[in-house]
Amino acid sequence: MKVIEKLLKEEDFISFVDIVVGAYPGRMGSLQPTKEQLKTLFMHNQNNVASIHYFGLWEDNKLVGGMRLHDYEMNLFSKMIPVGGVGLVAVDLLHKKEKVAKELIDHFFKVFLEKNVHFVALYPFRPDFYKKMGFGYGPKMHQYLVEPSSFPKGPTKKHLTFLTVQDQYKLADCYKRVAAKKHGMFFKTESELSSIFNNPQHYIIAVEKEDTIQGYMVFSFNKQSETNFLLNNLVIKEWIYETPEALLELSTFLNSQADQVNRIEWNTQEENIHFFLGDVRNGTNHLIPSVYHASTVSGVGLMYRIINVKGFFEELKTRNFNGQTVTFKLTVFDSLLIENNQQIVIEVINGEMKIFECDNYAVEMMIDIAELSSLVMGVVTVQELFMLSKVKISDEQYLHVLHQFFFVFDKPRCITAF
């Protein structure tokens, strides 16, 4: 018999840590926490952090898997909505391929559906596994590895200052203002905020004017040689800026590190940030035919999933859908959440949307839940999905208007890791 419940007892956390270490052996490197430290951290989070919840799956009274759930708030086209997150999905090595992960994810859905949350997200250990479970791709991450001189040098860096834990709420205020303006951003929890300042490897600098932080950067150093201590890369962990001036001042700081830093690693979801940099080549000297210089390594990571189609579209009613006017039937296929196999009729007049249950519509659009989840967030467009045979439209003359209906000018951004 299988049971999924919250982890409560110390011995259960000890077992869960053993499962986590087996599932993610890379966590136990020389600078990573010990098993005892992980157990203490997990128990502290369970008992003291309201937004984090650990669950375990027992089979015949033996813990065989577990996961960590998160309560988040996300900017959805300037409306703040609750979002469920899941991480640290781990299965005992002796119970692989027994659908333990699937049962954990099913419970993940159940927990948030009971909370009346319509949208969830995760970082996949295998994107194809979660794609089959109805998760759609989020925005790509682009990793730049450039020389410090590639960052523009501005007229000043006089507003830069180091931040300490006493400044964390000023930093939080800056982040909140940026997140409130950027579609897709998750708001920071108290534990996330604390973790920035609790990491001894972190340096935190900010642009501060009139006691207000207008941008900040969290970074660390990564040595590049065991025999030459002068060879280091600077690794940007988080870079937030409200204004072009704040961006340029922080860039000036990076430019001035050329005597100490070999290259700077910057992970960003901004697709056109290469317009900001000077030499965007990553040092590999690799050419892509015919003459395209290797600049970034890109990856898929964050994945989205709608777990209640009608509920999520109710959340979207505050958005203007680009002034479009059309009535269409949306047919959604969801092989995992049967109740999510829904057909709804959407009427939009001058961009204002209403939802109906009727048979009076001009065109039908048929789509899988994974692609719909990416589409509504603005990661991909209707025309792209249509050309890739990932969406069907009963009357192709409506392709353009449906493309415009779903089109998102500012693609989602999310830097929250969980």
Secondary structure, 3 states (H helix, E strand, C coil): CEEEEECCCHHHHHHHHHHHHHHCHHHHCCCCCCHHHHHHHHHHHHHHCCCEEEEEEEECCEEEEEEEEEEEEEEECCEEEEEEEEEEEEECHHHCCCCHHHHHHHHHHHHHHHCCCCEEEECCCCHHHHHHCCCEECCCEEEEEECHHHCCCCCCCCCEEECCHHHHHHHHHHHHHHHCCCCCCECCCHHHHHHHHHCCCCEEEEEEECCEEEEEEEEEEEECCCCCCCCEEEEEEEEEECCHHHHHHHHHHHHCCCCCCCCEEEEECCCCHHHCCCCCCCCCCCEECCCEECCEEEECCCEEEECCHHHHHHHHHHCCCCCCCEEEEEEEECCCCHHHCCEEEEEEECCEEEEECCCCCCEEEEEEHHHHHHHHHCCCCHHHHHHCCCEEECCHHHHHHHHHHHCCCCCCCCCCCC
